[in-house]
């Protein structure tokens, strides 16, 4: 299956991907669980907003 996304969707996925890497860096390289948790919570909130907006557009 060939998946297609608009620029806005691709930018959103890339931003979330960067956030996951930031959380991993905080956790693995700096041992900062609090920072990792905060970043992951922000990503989670952004994903929920994105999913809800996508549902409205359907």
mmCIF file of the N, C-alpha and C atoms, coordinates in Angstrom:
data_MODEL
# 
_entry.id   MODEL 
# 
loop_
_atom_site.group_PDB 
_atom_site.id 
_atom_site.type_symbol 
_atom_site.label_atom_id 
_atom_site.label_alt_id 
_atom_site.label_comp_id 
_atom_site.label_asym_id 
_atom_site.label_entity_id 
_atom_site.label_seq_id 
_atom_site.pdbx_PDB_ins_code 
_atom_site.Cartn_x 
_atom_site.Cartn_y 
_atom_site.Cartn_z 
_atom_site.occupancy 
_atom_site.B_iso_or_equiv 
_atom_site.pdbx_formal_charge 
_atom_site.auth_seq_id 
_atom_site.auth_comp_id 
_atom_site.auth_asym_id 
_atom_site.auth_atom_id 
_atom_site.pdbx_PDB_model_num 
ATOM 1   N N  . UNK A 1 1  ? 0.847   -1.173 0.000  1.00 0.00 ? 1  UNK A N  1 
ATOM 2   C CA . UNK A 1 1  ? 0.000   0.000  0.000  1.00 0.00 ? 1  UNK A CA 1 
ATOM 3   C C  . UNK A 1 1  ? 0.898   1.243  0.000  1.00 0.00 ? 1  UNK A C  1 
ATOM 4   N N  . UNK A 1 2  ? 0.581   2.191  -0.854 1.00 0.00 ? 2  UNK A N  1 
ATOM 5   C CA . UNK A 1 2  ? 1.319   3.445  -0.939 1.00 0.00 ? 2  UNK A CA 1 
ATOM 6   C C  . UNK A 1 2  ? 0.611   4.477  -0.067 1.00 0.00 ? 2  UNK A C  1 
ATOM 7   N N  . UNK A 1 3  ? 1.305   4.958  0.955  1.00 0.00 ? 3  UNK A N  1 
ATOM 8   C CA . UNK A 1 3  ? 0.693   5.917  1.873  1.00 0.00 ? 3  UNK A CA 1 
ATOM 9   C C  . UNK A 1 3  ? 1.025   7.335  1.427  1.00 0.00 ? 3  UNK A C  1 
ATOM 10  N N  . UNK A 1 4  ? 0.041   8.203  1.504  1.00 0.00 ? 4  UNK A N  1 
ATOM 11  C CA . UNK A 1 4  ? 0.200   9.587  1.093  1.00 0.00 ? 4  UNK A CA 1 
ATOM 12  C C  . UNK A 1 4  ? -0.250  10.479 2.242  1.00 0.00 ? 4  UNK A C  1 
ATOM 13  N N  . UNK A 1 5  ? 0.524   11.537 2.516  1.00 0.00 ? 5  UNK A N  1 
ATOM 14  C CA . UNK A 1 5  ? 0.153   12.486 3.560  1.00 0.00 ? 5  UNK A CA 1 
ATOM 15  C C  . UNK A 1 5  ? 0.442   13.895 3.055  1.00 0.00 ? 5  UNK A C  1 
ATOM 16  N N  . UNK A 1 6  ? -0.333  14.848 3.540  1.00 0.00 ? 6  UNK A N  1 
ATOM 17  C CA . UNK A 1 6  ? -0.050  16.225 3.157  1.00 0.00 ? 6  UNK A CA 1 
ATOM 18  C C  . UNK A 1 6  ? 1.119   16.761 3.980  1.00 0.00 ? 6  UNK A C  1 
ATOM 19  N N  . UNK A 1 7  ? 1.591   17.924 3.631  1.00 0.00 ? 7  UNK A N  1 
ATOM 20  C CA . UNK A 1 7  ? 2.773   18.515 4.279  1.00 0.00 ? 7  UNK A CA 1 
ATOM 21  C C  . UNK A 1 7  ? 2.539   18.708 5.779  1.00 0.00 ? 7  UNK A C  1 
ATOM 22  N N  . UNK A 1 8  ? 1.358   19.148 6.147  1.00 0.00 ? 8  UNK A N  1 
ATOM 23  C CA . UNK A 1 8  ? 1.039   19.385 7.558  1.00 0.00 ? 8  UNK A CA 1 
ATOM 24  C C  . UNK A 1 8  ? 1.131   18.088 8.365  1.00 0.00 ? 8  UNK A C  1 
ATOM 25  N N  . UNK A 1 9  ? 0.603   17.010 7.815  1.00 0.00 ? 9  UNK A N  1 
ATOM 26  C CA . UNK A 1 9  ? 0.654   15.720 8.505  1.00 0.00 ? 9  UNK A CA 1 
ATOM 27  C C  . UNK A 1 9  ? 2.090   15.238 8.634  1.00 0.00 ? 9  UNK A C  1 
ATOM 28  N N  . UNK A 1 10 ? 2.864   15.366 7.563  1.00 0.00 ? 10 UNK A N  1 
ATOM 29  C CA . UNK A 1 10 ? 4.260   14.941 7.603  1.00 0.00 ? 10 UNK A CA 1 
ATOM 30  C C  . UNK A 1 10 ? 5.050   15.755 8.623  1.00 0.00 ? 10 UNK A C  1 
ATOM 31  N N  . UNK A 1 11 ? 4.826   17.056 8.664  1.00 0.00 ? 11 UNK A N  1 
ATOM 32  C CA . UNK A 1 11 ? 5.501   17.902 9.651  1.00 0.00 ? 11 UNK A CA 1 
ATOM 33  C C  . UNK A 1 11 ? 5.144   17.483 11.075 1.00 0.00 ? 11 UNK A C  1 
ATOM 34  N N  . UNK A 1 12 ? 3.876   17.155 11.304 1.00 0.00 ? 12 UNK A N  1 
ATOM 35  C CA . UNK A 1 12 ? 3.445   16.723 12.631 1.00 0.00 ? 12 UNK A CA 1 
ATOM 36  C C  . UNK A 1 12 ? 4.108   15.428 13.058 1.00 0.00 ? 12 UNK A C  1 
ATOM 37  N N  . UNK A 1 13 ? 4.189   14.482 12.145 1.00 0.00 ? 13 UNK A N  1 
ATOM 38  C CA . UNK A 1 13 ? 4.842   13.203 12.456 1.00 0.00 ? 13 UNK A CA 1 
ATOM 39  C C  . UNK A 1 13 ? 6.328   13.419 12.723 1.00 0.00 ? 13 UNK A C  1 
ATOM 40  N N  . UNK A 1 14 ? 6.968   14.254 11.921 1.00 0.00 ? 14 UNK A N  1 
ATOM 41  C CA . UNK A 1 14 ? 8.394   14.518 12.128 1.00 0.00 ? 14 UNK A CA 1 
ATOM 42  C C  . UNK A 1 14 ? 8.644   15.207 13.465 1.00 0.00 ? 14 UNK A C  1 
ATOM 43  N N  . UNK A 1 15 ? 7.763   16.123 13.848 1.00 0.00 ? 15 UNK A N  1 
ATOM 44  C CA . UNK A 1 15 ? 7.901   16.804 15.136 1.00 0.00 ? 15 UNK A CA 1 
ATOM 45  C C  . UNK A 1 15 ? 7.757   15.807 16.291 1.00 0.00 ? 15 UNK A C  1 
ATOM 46  N N  . UNK A 1 16 ? 6.798   14.897 16.189 1.00 0.00 ? 16 UNK A N  1 
ATOM 47  C CA . UNK A 1 16 ? 6.629   13.881 17.228 1.00 0.00 ? 16 UNK A CA 1 
ATOM 48  C C  . UNK A 1 16 ? 7.841   12.951 17.278 1.00 0.00 ? 16 UNK A C  1 
ATOM 49  N N  . UNK A 1 17 ? 8.380   12.617 16.128 1.00 0.00 ? 17 UNK A N  1 
ATOM 50  C CA . UNK A 1 17 ? 9.568   11.760 16.064 1.00 0.00 ? 17 UNK A CA 1 
ATOM 51  C C  . UNK A 1 17 ? 10.751  12.440 16.757 1.00 0.00 ? 17 UNK A C  1 
ATOM 52  N N  . UNK A 1 18 ? 10.930  13.738 16.509 1.00 0.00 ? 18 UNK A N  1 
ATOM 53  C CA . UNK A 1 18 ? 11.997  14.480 17.198 1.00 0.00 ? 18 UNK A CA 1 
ATOM 54  C C  . UNK A 1 18 ? 11.767  14.469 18.709 1.00 0.00 ? 18 UNK A C  1 
ATOM 55  N N  . UNK A 1 19 ? 10.515  14.611 19.116 1.00 0.00 ? 19 UNK A N  1 
ATOM 56  C CA . UNK A 1 19 ? 10.200  14.587 20.539 1.00 0.00 ? 19 UNK A CA 1 
ATOM 57  C C  . UNK A 1 19 ? 10.531  13.254 21.180 1.00 0.00 ? 19 UNK A C  1 
ATOM 58  N N  . UNK A 1 20 ? 10.250  12.164 20.480 1.00 0.00 ? 20 UNK A N  1 
ATOM 59  C CA . UNK A 1 20 ? 10.594  10.831 21.000 1.00 0.00 ? 20 UNK A CA 1 
ATOM 60  C C  . UNK A 1 20 ? 12.104  10.732 21.184 1.00 0.00 ? 20 UNK A C  1 
ATOM 61  N N  . UNK A 1 21 ? 12.869  11.231 20.217 1.00 0.00 ? 21 UNK A N  1 
ATOM 62  C CA . UNK A 1 21 ? 14.328  11.190 20.341 1.00 0.00 ? 21 UNK A CA 1 
ATOM 63  C C  . UNK A 1 21 ? 14.822  12.071 21.487 1.00 0.00 ? 21 UNK A C  1 
ATOM 64  N N  . UNK A 1 22 ? 14.174  13.201 21.701 1.00 0.00 ? 22 UNK A N  1 
ATOM 65  C CA . UNK A 1 22 ? 14.539  14.058 22.828 1.00 0.00 ? 22 UNK A CA 1 
ATOM 66  C C  . UNK A 1 22 ? 14.280  13.338 24.147 1.00 0.00 ? 22 UNK A C  1 
ATOM 67  N N  . UNK A 1 23 ? 13.148  12.653 24.243 1.00 0.00 ? 23 UNK A N  1 
ATOM 68  C CA . UNK A 1 23 ? 12.822  11.908 25.459 1.00 0.00 ? 23 UNK A CA 1 
ATOM 69  C C  . UNK A 1 23 ? 13.824  10.782 25.682 1.00 0.00 ? 23 UNK A C  1 
ATOM 70  N N  . UNK A 1 24 ? 14.173  10.069 24.618 1.00 0.00 ? 24 UNK A N  1 
ATOM 71  C CA . UNK A 1 24 ? 15.171  8.996  24.737 1.00 0.00 ? 24 UNK A CA 1 
ATOM 72  C C  . UNK A 1 24 ? 16.521  9.543  25.169 1.00 0.00 ? 24 UNK A C  1 
ATOM 73  N N  . UNK A 1 25 ? 16.917  10.673 24.607 1.00 0.00 ? 25 UNK A N  1 
ATOM 74  C CA . UNK A 1 25 ? 18.187  11.290 24.984 1.00 0.00 ? 25 UNK A CA 1 
ATOM 75  C C  . UNK A 1 25 ? 18.186  11.668 26.461 1.00 0.00 ? 25 UNK A C  1 
ATOM 76  N N  . UNK A 1 26 ? 17.099  12.284 26.912 1.00 0.00 ? 26 UNK A N  1 
ATOM 77  C CA . UNK A 1 26 ? 17.004  12.675 28.320 1.00 0.00 ? 26 UNK A CA 1 
ATOM 78  C C  . UNK A 1 26 ? 17.102  11.458 29.229 1.00 0.00 ? 26 UNK A C  1 
ATOM 79  N N  . UNK A 1 27 ? 16.459  10.384 28.835 1.00 0.00 ? 27 UNK A N  1 
ATOM 80  C CA . UNK A 1 27 ? 16.428  9.180  29.662 1.00 0.00 ? 27 UNK A CA 1 
ATOM 81  C C  . UNK A 1 27 ? 17.735  8.399  29.598 1.00 0.00 ? 27 UNK A C  1 
ATOM 82  N N  . UNK A 1 28 ? 18.186  8.077  28.397 1.00 0.00 ? 28 UNK A N  1 
ATOM 83  C CA . UNK A 1 28 ? 19.335  7.185  28.225 1.00 0.00 ? 28 UNK A CA 1 
ATOM 84  C C  . UNK A 1 28 ? 20.657  7.896  28.486 1.00 0.00 ? 28 UNK A C  1 
ATOM 85  N N  . UNK A 1 29 ? 20.823  9.086  27.920 1.00 0.00 ? 29 UNK A N  1 
ATOM 86  C CA . UNK A 1 29 ? 22.121  9.759  28.005 1.00 0.00 ? 29 UNK A CA 1 
ATOM 87  C C  . UNK A 1 29 ? 22.283  10.631 29.237 1.00 0.00 ? 29 UNK A C  1 
ATOM 88  N N  . UNK A 1 30 ? 21.160  11.054 29.824 1.00 0.00 ? 30 UNK A N  1 
ATOM 89  C CA . UNK A 1 30 ? 21.241  11.966 30.964 1.00 0.00 ? 30 UNK A CA 1 
ATOM 90  C C  . UNK A 1 30 ? 20.575  11.419 32.221 1.00 0.00 ? 30 UNK A C  1 
ATOM 91  N N  . UNK A 1 31 ? 19.919  10.293 32.126 1.00 0.00 ? 31 UNK A N  1 
ATOM 92  C CA . UNK A 1 31 ? 19.252  9.696  33.282 1.00 0.00 ? 31 UNK A CA 1 
ATOM 93  C C  . UNK A 1 31 ? 18.158  10.575 33.864 1.00 0.00 ? 31 UNK A C  1 
ATOM 94  N N  . UNK A 1 32 ? 17.601  11.450 33.059 1.00 0.00 ? 32 UNK A N  1 
ATOM 95  C CA . UNK A 1 32 ? 16.604  12.415 33.523 1.00 0.00 ? 32 UNK A CA 1 
ATOM 96  C C  . UNK A 1 32 ? 15.200  11.900 33.204 1.00 0.00 ? 32 UNK A C  1 
ATOM 97  N N  . UNK A 1 33 ? 14.677  11.100 34.119 1.00 0.00 ? 33 UNK A N  1 
ATOM 98  C CA . UNK A 1 33 ? 13.352  10.516 33.887 1.00 0.00 ? 33 UNK A CA 1 
ATOM 99  C C  . UNK A 1 33 ? 12.251  11.566 33.899 1.00 0.00 ? 33 UNK A C  1 
ATOM 100 N N  . UNK A 1 34 ? 12.400  12.596 34.719 1.00 0.00 ? 34 UNK A N  1 
ATOM 101 C CA . UNK A 1 34 ? 11.366  13.634 34.787 1.00 0.00 ? 34 UNK A CA 1 
ATOM 102 C C  . UNK A 1 34 ? 11.239  14.370 33.456 1.00 0.00 ? 34 UNK A C  1 
ATOM 103 N N  . UNK A 1 35 ? 12.362  14.710 32.845 1.00 0.00 ? 35 UNK A N  1 
ATOM 104 C CA . UNK A 1 35 ? 12.325  15.390 31.545 1.00 0.00 ? 35 UNK A CA 1 
ATOM 105 C C  . UNK A 1 35 ? 11.733  14.473 30.483 1.00 0.00 ? 35 UNK A C  1 
ATOM 106 N N  . UNK A 1 36 ? 12.126  13.204 30.504 1.00 0.00 ? 36 UNK A N  1 
ATOM 107 C CA . UNK A 1 36 ? 11.611  12.242 29.524 1.00 0.00 ? 36 UNK A CA 1 
ATOM 108 C C  . UNK A 1 36 ? 10.098  12.103 29.656 1.00 0.00 ? 36 UNK A C  1 
ATOM 109 N N  . UNK A 1 37 ? 9.620   12.000 30.876 1.00 0.00 ? 37 UNK A N  1 
ATOM 110 C CA . UNK A 1 37 ? 8.176   11.867 31.112 1.00 0.00 ? 37 UNK A CA 1 
ATOM 111 C C  . UNK A 1 37 ? 7.444   13.115 30.633 1.00 0.00 ? 37 UNK A C  1 
ATOM 112 N N  . UNK A 1 38 ? 7.975   14.285 30.916 1.00 0.00 ? 38 UNK A N  1 
ATOM 113 C CA . UNK A 1 38 ? 7.330   15.530 30.494 1.00 0.00 ? 38 UNK A CA 1 
ATOM 114 C C  . UNK A 1 38 ? 7.256   15.622 28.972 1.00 0.00 ? 38 UNK A C  1 
ATOM 115 N N  . UNK A 1 39 ? 8.328   15.273 28.294 1.00 0.00 ? 39 UNK A N  1 
ATOM 116 C CA . UNK A 1 39 ? 8.333   15.300 26.828 1.00 0.00 ? 39 UNK A CA 1 
ATOM 117 C C  . UNK A 1 39 ? 7.306   14.316 26.283 1.00 0.00 ? 39 UNK A C  1 
ATOM 118 N N  . UNK A 1 40 ? 7.273   13.114 26.841 1.00 0.00 ? 40 UNK A N  1 
ATOM 119 C CA . UNK A 1 40 ? 6.319   12.103 26.368 1.00 0.00 ? 40 UNK A CA 1 
ATOM 120 C C  . UNK A 1 40 ? 4.878   12.524 26.631 1.00 0.00 ? 40 UNK A C  1 
ATOM 121 N N  . UNK A 1 41 ? 4.630   13.204 27.735 1.00 0.00 ? 41 UNK A N  1 
ATOM 122 C CA . UNK A 1 41 ? 3.272   13.708 28.012 1.00 0.00 ? 41 UNK A CA 1 
ATOM 123 C C  . UNK A 1 41 ? 2.868   14.760 26.988 1.00 0.00 ? 41 UNK A C  1 
ATOM 124 N N  . UNK A 1 42 ? 3.813   15.616 26.614 1.00 0.00 ? 42 UNK A N  1 
ATOM 125 C CA . UNK A 1 42 ? 3.525   16.630 25.601 1.00 0.00 ? 42 UNK A CA 1 
ATOM 126 C C  . UNK A 1 42 ? 3.231   15.986 24.247 1.00 0.00 ? 42 UNK A C  1 
ATOM 127 N N  . UNK A 1 43 ? 4.018   14.973 23.903 1.00 0.00 ? 43 UNK A N  1 
ATOM 128 C CA . UNK A 1 43 ? 3.780   14.250 22.649 1.00 0.00 ? 43 UNK A CA 1 
ATOM 129 C C  . UNK A 1 43 ? 2.408   13.592 22.683 1.00 0.00 ? 43 UNK A C  1 
ATOM 130 N N  . UNK A 1 44 ? 2.073   12.968 23.806 1.00 0.00 ? 44 UNK A N  1 
ATOM 131 C CA . UNK A 1 44 ? 0.777   12.309 23.945 1.00 0.00 ? 44 UNK A CA 1 
ATOM 132 C C  . UNK A 1 44 ? -0.359  13.306 23.752 1.00 0.00 ? 44 UNK A C  1 
ATOM 133 N N  . UNK A 1 45 ? -0.256  14.464 24.381 1.00 0.00 ? 45 UNK A N  1 
ATOM 134 C CA . UNK A 1 45 ? -1.302  15.485 24.257 1.00 0.00 ? 45 UNK A CA 1 
ATOM 135 C C  . UNK A 1 45 ? -1.419  15.964 22.812 1.00 0.00 ? 45 UNK A C  1 
ATOM 136 N N  . UNK A 1 46 ? -0.285  16.156 22.144 1.00 0.00 ? 46 UNK A N  1 
ATOM 137 C CA . UNK A 1 46 ? -0.304  16.594 20.745 1.00 0.00 ? 46 UNK A CA 1 
ATOM 138 C C  . UNK A 1 46 ? -0.949  15.537 19.856 1.00 0.00 ? 46 UNK A C  1 
ATOM 139 N N  . UNK A 1 47 ? -0.648  14.274 20.127 1.00 0.00 ? 47 UNK A N  1 
ATOM 140 C CA . UNK A 1 47 ? -1.225  13.190 19.327 1.00 0.00 ? 47 UNK A CA 1 
ATOM 141 C C  . UNK A 1 47 ? -2.733  13.105 19.529 1.00 0.00 ? 47 UNK A C  1 
ATOM 142 N N  . UNK A 1 48 ? -3.192  13.262 20.757 1.00 0.00 ? 48 UNK A N  1 
ATOM 143 C CA . UNK A 1 48 ? -4.633  13.228 21.036 1.00 0.00 ? 48 UNK A CA 1 
ATOM 144 C C  . UNK A 1 48 ? -5.326  14.373 20.301 1.00 0.00 ? 48 UNK A C  1 
ATOM 145 N N  . UNK A 1 49 ? -4.746  15.577 20.366 1.00 0.00 ? 49 UNK A N  1 
ATOM 146 C CA . UNK A 1 49 ? -5.325  16.715 19.647 1.00 0.00 ? 49 UNK A CA 1 
ATOM 147 C C  . UNK A 1 49 ? -5.385  16.440 18.150 1.00 0.00 ? 49 UNK A C  1 
ATOM 148 N N  . UNK A 1 50 ? -4.307  15.884 17.622 1.00 0.00 ? 50 UNK A N  1 
ATOM 149 C CA . UNK A 1 50 ? -4.220  15.602 16.190 1.00 0.00 ? 50 UNK A CA 1 
ATOM 150 C C  . UNK A 1 50 ? -5.265  14.562 15.771 1.00 0.00 ? 50 UNK A C  1 
ATOM 151 N N  . UNK A 1 51 ? -5.409  13.516 16.568 1.00 0.00 ? 51 UNK A N  1 
ATOM 152 C CA . UNK A 1 51 ? -6.406  12.476 16.282 1.00 0.00 ? 51 UNK A CA 1 
ATOM 153 C C  . UNK A 1 51 ? -7.813  13.061 16.322 1.00 0.00 ? 51 UNK A C  1 
ATOM 154 N N  . UNK A 1 52 ? -8.095  13.863 17.332 1.00 0.00 ? 52 UNK A N  1 
ATOM 155 C CA . UNK A 1 52 ? -9.428  14.465 17.446 1.00 0.00 ? 52 UNK A CA 1 
ATOM 156 C C  . UNK A 1 52 ? -9.727  15.394 16.273 1.00 0.00 ? 52 UNK A C  1 
ATOM 157 N N  . UNK A 1 53 ? -8.753  16.181 15.842 1.00 0.00 ? 53 UNK A N  1 
ATOM 158 C CA . UNK A 1 53 ? -8.944  17.063 14.692 1.00 0.00 ? 53 UNK A CA 1 
ATOM 159 C C  . UNK A 1 53 ? -9.155  16.258 13.415 1.00 0.00 ? 53 UNK A C  1 
ATOM 160 N N  . UNK A 1 54 ? -8.436  15.152 13.279 1.00 0.00 ? 54 UNK A N  1 
ATOM 161 C CA . UNK A 1 54 ? -8.582  14.297 12.102 1.00 0.00 ? 54 UNK A CA 1 
ATOM 162 C C  . UNK A 1 54 ? -9.982  13.710 12.045 1.00 0.00 ? 54 UNK A C  1 
ATOM 163 N N  . UNK A 1 55 ? -10.509 13.313 13.186 1.00 0.00 ? 55 UNK A N  1 
ATOM 164 C CA . UNK A 1 55 ? -11.868 12.757 13.231 1.00 0.00 ? 55 UNK A CA 1 
ATOM 165 C C  . UNK A 1 55 ? -12.896 13.788 12.793 1.00 0.00 ? 55 UNK A C  1 
ATOM 166 N N  . UNK A 1 56 ? -12.682 15.060 13.174 1.00 0.00 ? 56 UNK A N  1 
ATOM 167 C CA . UNK A 1 56 ? -13.623 16.118 12.805 1.00 0.00 ? 56 UNK A CA 1 
ATOM 168 C C  . UNK A 1 56 ? -13.649 16.340 11.300 1.00 0.00 ? 56 UNK A C  1 
ATOM 169 N N  . UNK A 1 57 ? -12.510 16.118 10.642 1.00 0.00 ? 57 UNK A N  1 
ATOM 170 C CA . UNK A 1 57 ? -12.409 16.372 9.204  1.00 0.00 ? 57 UNK A CA 1 
ATOM 171 C C  . UNK A 1 57 ? -13.043 15.273 8.370  1.00 0.00 ? 57 UNK A C  1 
ATOM 172 N N  . UNK A 1 58 ? -13.225 14.112 8.928  1.00 0.00 ? 58 UNK A N  1 
ATOM 173 C CA . UNK A 1 58 ? -13.783 12.991 8.161  1.00 0.00 ? 58 UNK A CA 1 
ATOM 174 C C  . UNK A 1 58 ? -15.236 13.177 7.867  1.00 0.00 ? 58 UNK A C  1 
# 
